[in-house]
Amino acid sequence: MPGPSPNGALAGVRVIDLLDERGIYGGKLLADLGADVIRVEARGGDPLRRRGPFAASGDSLWHAYYASNRRFVTIDATTDGGRASLVALCGGADVVLDAGALATAGVDEGALLRDHPALVLVSLTSFGREGPWADYLAPDLVAAALGGVAATTGDVDTPPLRGFGEMTFAVPGAYVAIAALAALRHARETGEGQRVDLSVHEALASCLEHVLMWLWYHDRLPMALGPVLPRRGSLHWSDAYEVMNARDGAIMVTITPDPQALLAWLVEEGAQQDLLDERYLDPTGARPITGRFMEVLKDWVATKHVEPFFFESQARHHPFGWVLPPDRLADNPHLEARGWWVEHTLPAGDVVRGPGVPYHLSETPIAAPGAAAPAAQADGDAAADAVLREIGWDA
Amino acid sequence: MSSGPLPLAGVRVLDFTHVLAGPFATRILGDMGADVVKVNSAARPGNTPLSAYYVMWNRNKRALALDMARDEAKALCRRLCERADIVIDNFSAGVLDRWGIGYESVRAANPGVIYVAMSGMGERGPWSSFVTYAPTVHALAGITALVGVPGREDIGIGFSYNDHLSGLHGAVAVLAALEARRSTGSGQRIELSQLEVGAQFVAPALLDYFANGRVAEASGNDLPYDVAAPHGCYPCAGDDRWVAIAVMDDAQWASLRTVMGDPEWARDERYATAAGRVADRRALDGSVSAWTRDLDAYEVQTRCQAAGVPAGVVQTGLDFASDPQFSATDFLTPIAEPQPAVGQSYADRLPLRFSRSPVTEYRRSRMLGEDNAAVLGDWLDMGADEVAGGEAEGYLR
């Protein structure tokens, strides 16, 4: 049975993870940092074990990644005994992460917090607990639409688009972890637990870069024609970054931060076209205006082989980015040299490589994920104290 | 419930970050009550406090301005680092060391200090010197290739998503290190790689590649690993108005049929199963679009949701201004005190609603050096005269 990392930053922190796909990434963040995270599954198994992609064995790769470093307990919360076990588990924890499972099970959340005054309960909803949309269903695409992600993604000739995989729900997931750790700190300082509510909807709207800036300050932005910047492919709101097509691949090209140096490179290659004409220079005469500069760059990039062009751009300190497909990312020498990848052991025993964590803590290193164990370490119909004994929380 | 001190009351943060990823991390810490001191150094102007972009990410912080080319400023910074809980930067490696405030040198005097370095590529590895902004990281991390429509890899996500996510992960790392310090008594140094933040989000594609050798491609609004249709954004009445509809199972399909008035085409037997609908999804999309095209997007949303079909308008920032959920929580709120550069400024509230330590205060972003005297008084017991002297000397600005 995999257990928490004894050396992780969050060693000894007990967490109950009742999250669904909207927040499970938050449980993963805490588990990968060494917290002892128990993921509770209904009888019949966590539906997230049935999400693709799958390994040849039929095991869910999705679940192996998002449920990393957890321990698993099956509880049938529709029975009185199961509900009591769930309450006992939550009462033994420092933090409970919930996305509606407690209410569905009929657990009295107010009583839980009263009985365990230092407990932190993080409660994730799609739209908050009140308001006309509170009961709306919002899987990824719908959440991305209402939360402003889709309107900002896609091109003039495509519909609005969603992000890949769980990009949308990574945002509320990360906020779940912040909520848990901030409230845990408050509990450590004051002895007082509390409830922290958050909605996917607000979380997404808080992470849209220019969207609220356009709404609030468009009158002050020389490039803004109104309160909304229409979607326009990869062209950044500043007009200064865009993905361009080279001969054999795509690359993100920008005139930031040193347009003069970039212009000098163009001149060196005789590719500057009319950029040195006075009419294309900004009022200071120092550099070409952005729109024309980007057009000329597009013509130039189209003549390039993407790989050597990317490395030359970086050697010249231009922050260009080669558009890497997933197989090239998987073989990336930089990530390999950093030892970033970790091995996930699937329930059937296969070992599969996957992404590691994005931060490296000097004194509390992250452990590689343990096996994604099968469910049912404890039977929910057993007495609550037996469940606690099984996971070692009875002490 | 009673209202207590903010969750991070008493935590001191010295903030050397600029642009978006770092400032977003420290904005979250500041919202939750940390005393975030934003250091603007003449040696590195970054983006100016006069810009709307700066105003967006620097609320709930105090502002200290130093000329880091001056030895007096470096010495002052050193004393601040010795009193900080958190020192956070997104410079290239070595800048803090050159200023004499690198982690190894400061930890001897302040063993509890937590340093966070948020660089693009991380500090080790053959690409560690590469320069990046969020669109660079999106490209290198596989996000650009996988967000878009089949056959194109030049779309990607339309905003600096990874900067926000790097900020969120920076906050997670800080909070985890504070918890660790409680038991170990010591701080530590955290290295965050924005490339590694981004590459995590294509995890399903990476695991699929490693396990099965399959190379994922952009798939528009189709779900690459689930069998669900119709699933897309459909045009509605008005200029560039769209509604997202996501039918995740057969029961929702049956409900959508009813909402649409059970048209003849929808009774096609092939559409009875999810697999059948997915196989014919482009024709299905065309039929659903024909239904939505003349309808108001919010009407489609309301009718679908009333019948248990997931649907929502593709909302723009302007739609947010009348979003009933945001109104219910006063999510988008004006900041009372005028901001000298932009006048009226605004805050999107921290999405976390703490029942006992609620975040209620949103203070405007500060101008260059506006809090020199207050910060140096609070952190170093410096008197107003001494601060004024430093400003006259020029090492404080």
Chai-1 contact restraints between the chains, C-beta under 6 A:
chainA,res_idxA,chainB,res_idxB,connection_type,confidence,min_distance_angstrom,max_distance_angstrom,comment,restraint_id
A,A9,B,A176,contact,1.0,0.0,6.0,A-B,restraint_1
A,A9,B,A177,contact,1.0,0.0,6.0,A-B,restraint_2
A,A9,B,A180,contact,1.0,0.0,6.0,A-B,restraint_3
A,L10,B,A176,contact,1.0,0.0,6.0,A-B,restraint_4
A,L10,B,E179,contact,1.0,0.0,6.0,A-B,restraint_5
A,L29,B,V172,contact,1.0,0.0,6.0,A-B,restraint_6
A,L33,B,A176,contact,1.0,0.0,6.0,A-B,restraint_7
A,G52,B,Y225,contact,1.0,0.0,6.0,A-B,restraint_8
A,P53,B,P204,contact,1.0,0.0,6.0,A-B,restraint_9
A,P53,B,D208,contact,1.0,0.0,6.0,A-B,restraint_10
A,P53,B,Y225,contact,1.0,0.0,6.0,A-B,restraint_11
A,A55,B,A211,contact,1.0,0.0,6.0,A-B,restraint_12
A,L61,B,L207,contact,1.0,0.0,6.0,A-B,restraint_13
A,L61,B,A211,contact,1.0,0.0,6.0,A-B,restraint_14
A,W62,B,P204,contact,1.0,0.0,6.0,A-B,restraint_15
A,Y65,B,A203,contact,1.0,0.0,6.0,A-B,restraint_16
A,Y65,B,L207,contact,1.0,0.0,6.0,A-B,restraint_17
A,F127,B,Q325,contact,1.0,0.0,6.0,A-B,restraint_18
A,G128,B,Q325,contact,1.0,0.0,6.0,A-B,restraint_19
A,E130,B,A328,contact,1.0,0.0,6.0,A-B,restraint_20
A,G131,B,P324,contact,1.0,0.0,6.0,A-B,restraint_21
A,G131,B,Q325,contact,1.0,0.0,6.0,A-B,restraint_22
A,G131,B,A328,contact,1.0,0.0,6.0,A-B,restraint_23
A,P132,B,P324,contact,1.0,0.0,6.0,A-B,restraint_24
A,W133,B,Q325,contact,1.0,0.0,6.0,A-B,restraint_25
A,Y136,B,Q305,contact,1.0,0.0,6.0,A-B,restraint_26
A,L137,B,P310,contact,1.0,0.0,6.0,A-B,restraint_27
A,P139,B,A246,contact,1.0,0.0,6.0,A-B,restraint_28
A,P139,B,M248,contact,1.0,0.0,6.0,A-B,restraint_29
A,P139,B,P310,contact,1.0,0.0,6.0,A-B,restraint_30
A,L141,B,A244,contact,1.0,0.0,6.0,A-B,restraint_31
A,L141,B,A246,contact,1.0,0.0,6.0,A-B,restraint_32
A,V142,B,A244,contact,1.0,0.0,6.0,A-B,restraint_33
A,V142,B,A246,contact,1.0,0.0,6.0,A-B,restraint_34
A,V142,B,P310,contact,1.0,0.0,6.0,A-B,restraint_35
A,V142,B,G312,contact,1.0,0.0,6.0,A-B,restraint_36
A,A145,B,A244,contact,1.0,0.0,6.0,A-B,restraint_37
A,A145,B,G312,contact,1.0,0.0,6.0,A-B,restraint_38
A,A145,B,V314,contact,1.0,0.0,6.0,A-B,restraint_39
A,L146,B,G312,contact,1.0,0.0,6.0,A-B,restraint_40
A,L146,B,Q315,contact,1.0,0.0,6.0,A-B,restraint_41
A,G148,B,Q315,contact,1.0,0.0,6.0,A-B,restraint_42
A,A150,B,V314,contact,1.0,0.0,6.0,A-B,restraint_43
A,A151,B,V314,contact,1.0,0.0,6.0,A-B,restraint_44
A,A151,B,T316,contact,1.0,0.0,6.0,A-B,restraint_45
A,T152,B,G158,contact,1.0,0.0,6.0,A-B,restraint_46
A,T152,B,F159,contact,1.0,0.0,6.0,A-B,restraint_47
A,T153,B,I157,contact,1.0,0.0,6.0,A-B,restraint_48
A,T153,B,G158,contact,1.0,0.0,6.0,A-B,restraint_49
A,D155,B,I155,contact,1.0,0.0,6.0,A-B,restraint_50
A,T158,B,V149,contact,1.0,0.0,6.0,A-B,restraint_51
A,P159,B,C233,contact,1.0,0.0,6.0,A-B,restraint_52
A,P160,B,C233,contact,1.0,0.0,6.0,A-B,restraint_53
A,P160,B,W242,contact,1.0,0.0,6.0,A-B,restraint_54
A,P160,B,V314,contact,1.0,0.0,6.0,A-B,restraint_55
A,R162,B,N221,contact,1.0,0.0,6.0,A-B,restraint_56
A,G163,B,V147,contact,1.0,0.0,6.0,A-B,restraint_57
A,G163,B,I157,contact,1.0,0.0,6.0,A-B,restraint_58
A,F164,B,L146,contact,1.0,0.0,6.0,A-B,restraint_59
A,F164,B,V147,contact,1.0,0.0,6.0,A-B,restraint_60
A,G165,B,P204,contact,1.0,0.0,6.0,A-B,restraint_61
A,M167,B,F201,contact,1.0,0.0,6.0,A-B,restraint_62
A,A170,B,F201,contact,1.0,0.0,6.0,A-B,restraint_63
A,A174,B,L168,contact,1.0,0.0,6.0,A-B,restraint_64
A,Y175,B,P351,contact,1.0,0.0,6.0,A-B,restraint_65
A,A177,B,V172,contact,1.0,0.0,6.0,A-B,restraint_66
A,I178,B,A171,contact,1.0,0.0,6.0,A-B,restraint_67
A,I178,B,V172,contact,1.0,0.0,6.0,A-B,restraint_68
A,A179,B,L352,contact,1.0,0.0,6.0,A-B,restraint_69
A,L181,B,L175,contact,1.0,0.0,6.0,A-B,restraint_70
A,A182,B,P7,contact,1.0,0.0,6.0,A-B,restraint_71
A,A182,B,M32,contact,1.0,0.0,6.0,A-B,restraint_72
A,R185,B,P7,contact,1.0,0.0,6.0,A-B,restraint_73
A,H186,B,P7,contact,1.0,0.0,6.0,A-B,restraint_74
A,H186,B,S357,contact,1.0,0.0,6.0,A-B,restraint_75
A,E192,B,R356,contact,1.0,0.0,6.0,A-B,restraint_76
A,Q194,B,F354,contact,1.0,0.0,6.0,A-B,restraint_77
A,Q194,B,S355,contact,1.0,0.0,6.0,A-B,restraint_78
A,Q194,B,R356,contact,1.0,0.0,6.0,A-B,restraint_79
A,R195,B,S355,contact,1.0,0.0,6.0,A-B,restraint_80
A,V196,B,L352,contact,1.0,0.0,6.0,A-B,restraint_81
A,V196,B,F354,contact,1.0,0.0,6.0,A-B,restraint_82
A,D197,B,R353,contact,1.0,0.0,6.0,A-B,restraint_83
A,L198,B,P351,contact,1.0,0.0,6.0,A-B,restraint_84
A,L198,B,L352,contact,1.0,0.0,6.0,A-B,restraint_85
A,H201,B,Q325,contact,1.0,0.0,6.0,A-B,restraint_86
A,E202,B,F331,contact,1.0,0.0,6.0,A-B,restraint_87
A,E202,B,P351,contact,1.0,0.0,6.0,A-B,restraint_88
A,A203,B,P351,contact,1.0,0.0,6.0,A-B,restraint_89
A,S206,B,D348,contact,1.0,0.0,6.0,A-B,restraint_90
A,S206,B,P351,contact,1.0,0.0,6.0,A-B,restraint_91
A,C207,B,H164,contact,1.0,0.0,6.0,A-B,restraint_92
A,L208,B,F159,contact,1.0,0.0,6.0,A-B,restraint_93
A,E209,B,F159,contact,1.0,0.0,6.0,A-B,restraint_94
A,E209,B,S160,contact,1.0,0.0,6.0,A-B,restraint_95
A,V211,B,G317,contact,1.0,0.0,6.0,A-B,restraint_96
A,L212,B,D348,contact,1.0,0.0,6.0,A-B,restraint_97
A,M213,B,A52,contact,1.0,0.0,6.0,A-B,restraint_98
A,M213,B,M56,contact,1.0,0.0,6.0,A-B,restraint_99
A,W214,B,G317,contact,1.0,0.0,6.0,A-B,restraint_100
A,L215,B,G317,contact,1.0,0.0,6.0,A-B,restraint_101
A,W216,B,Y346,contact,1.0,0.0,6.0,A-B,restraint_102
A,Y217,B,A52,contact,1.0,0.0,6.0,A-B,restraint_103
A,R220,B,A52,contact,1.0,0.0,6.0,A-B,restraint_104
A,P227,B,L318,contact,1.0,0.0,6.0,A-B,restraint_105
A,V228,B,T316,contact,1.0,0.0,6.0,A-B,restraint_106
A,V228,B,G317,contact,1.0,0.0,6.0,A-B,restraint_107
A,V228,B,L318,contact,1.0,0.0,6.0,A-B,restraint_108
A,R231,B,G158,contact,1.0,0.0,6.0,A-B,restraint_109
A,G233,B,I155,contact,1.0,0.0,6.0,A-B,restraint_110
A,S234,B,D154,contact,1.0,0.0,6.0,A-B,restraint_111
A,S234,B,I155,contact,1.0,0.0,6.0,A-B,restraint_112
A,S234,B,G156,contact,1.0,0.0,6.0,A-B,restraint_113
A,Y241,B,P135,contact,1.0,0.0,6.0,A-B,restraint_114
A,V243,B,D154,contact,1.0,0.0,6.0,A-B,restraint_115
A,N245,B,D154,contact,1.0,0.0,6.0,A-B,restraint_116
A,A250,B,E153,contact,1.0,0.0,6.0,A-B,restraint_117
A,A250,B,D154,contact,1.0,0.0,6.0,A-B,restraint_118
A,M252,B,P135,contact,1.0,0.0,6.0,A-B,restraint_119
A,M252,B,T136,contact,1.0,0.0,6.0,A-B,restraint_120
A,M252,B,A139,contact,1.0,0.0,6.0,A-B,restraint_121
A,Q314,B,F130,contact,1.0,0.0,6.0,A-B,restraint_122
A,H317,B,V131,contact,1.0,0.0,6.0,A-B,restraint_123
A,P319,B,V131,contact,1.0,0.0,6.0,A-B,restraint_124
A,P319,B,T132,contact,1.0,0.0,6.0,A-B,restraint_125
A,P319,B,Y133,contact,1.0,0.0,6.0,A-B,restraint_126
A,P319,B,T136,contact,1.0,0.0,6.0,A-B,restraint_127
A,G321,B,T136,contact,1.0,0.0,6.0,A-B,restraint_128
A,G321,B,A139,contact,1.0,0.0,6.0,A-B,restraint_129
A,G321,B,L140,contact,1.0,0.0,6.0,A-B,restraint_130
A,V323,B,A139,contact,1.0,0.0,6.0,A-B,restraint_131
A,V323,B,T144,contact,1.0,0.0,6.0,A-B,restraint_132
A,V323,B,A145,contact,1.0,0.0,6.0,A-B,restraint_133
A,V323,B,E153,contact,1.0,0.0,6.0,A-B,restraint_134
A,L324,B,L140,contact,1.0,0.0,6.0,A-B,restraint_135
A,L324,B,G142,contact,1.0,0.0,6.0,A-B,restraint_136
A,P325,B,A145,contact,1.0,0.0,6.0,A-B,restraint_137
A,P326,B,G142,contact,1.0,0.0,6.0,A-B,restraint_138
A,P326,B,V202,contact,1.0,0.0,6.0,A-B,restraint_139
A,P326,B,A205,contact,1.0,0.0,6.0,A-B,restraint_140
A,P326,B,L206,contact,1.0,0.0,6.0,A-B,restraint_141
A,P326,B,Y209,contact,1.0,0.0,6.0,A-B,restraint_142
A,P326,B,V215,contact,1.0,0.0,6.0,A-B,restraint_143
A,P326,B,A216,contact,1.0,0.0,6.0,A-B,restraint_144
A,D327,B,Y209,contact,1.0,0.0,6.0,A-B,restraint_145
A,D327,B,V215,contact,1.0,0.0,6.0,A-B,restraint_146
A,L329,B,G142,contact,1.0,0.0,6.0,A-B,restraint_147
A,A330,B,L206,contact,1.0,0.0,6.0,A-B,restraint_148
A,A330,B,Y209,contact,1.0,0.0,6.0,A-B,restraint_149
A,P333,B,P126,contact,1.0,0.0,6.0,A-B,restraint_150
A,H334,B,G125,contact,1.0,0.0,6.0,A-B,restraint_151
A,H334,B,P126,contact,1.0,0.0,6.0,A-B,restraint_152
A,H334,B,W127,contact,1.0,0.0,6.0,A-B,restraint_153
A,A337,B,G125,contact,1.0,0.0,6.0,A-B,restraint_154
A,A337,B,P126,contact,1.0,0.0,6.0,A-B,restraint_155
A,R338,B,G122,contact,1.0,0.0,6.0,A-B,restraint_156
A,R338,B,R124,contact,1.0,0.0,6.0,A-B,restraint_157
A,R338,B,G125,contact,1.0,0.0,6.0,A-B,restraint_158
A,W340,B,E196,contact,1.0,0.0,6.0,A-B,restraint_159
A,V352,B,L207,contact,1.0,0.0,6.0,A-B,restraint_160
A,V352,B,F210,contact,1.0,0.0,6.0,A-B,restraint_161
A,V352,B,A211,contact,1.0,0.0,6.0,A-B,restraint_162
A,R353,B,F210,contact,1.0,0.0,6.0,A-B,restraint_163
A,G354,B,L207,contact,1.0,0.0,6.0,A-B,restraint_164
A,P355,B,A199,contact,1.0,0.0,6.0,A-B,restraint_165
A,P355,B,Q200,contact,1.0,0.0,6.0,A-B,restraint_166
A,P355,B,A203,contact,1.0,0.0,6.0,A-B,restraint_167
A,P358,B,H169,contact,1.0,0.0,6.0,A-B,restraint_168
A,P358,B,S193,contact,1.0,0.0,6.0,A-B,restraint_169
A,P358,B,E196,contact,1.0,0.0,6.0,A-B,restraint_170
A,P358,B,V197,contact,1.0,0.0,6.0,A-B,restraint_171
A,Y359,B,A173,contact,1.0,0.0,6.0,A-B,restraint_172
A,Y359,B,I190,contact,1.0,0.0,6.0,A-B,restraint_173
A,Y359,B,L192,contact,1.0,0.0,6.0,A-B,restraint_174
A,H360,B,E191,contact,1.0,0.0,6.0,A-B,restraint_175
A,L361,B,Q188,contact,1.0,0.0,6.0,A-B,restraint_176
A,L361,B,I190,contact,1.0,0.0,6.0,A-B,restraint_177
A,S362,B,Q188,contact,1.0,0.0,6.0,A-B,restraint_178
A,S362,B,R189,contact,1.0,0.0,6.0,A-B,restraint_179
A,E363,B,Q188,contact,1.0,0.0,6.0,A-B,restraint_180
A,T364,B,A180,contact,1.0,0.0,6.0,A-B,restraint_181
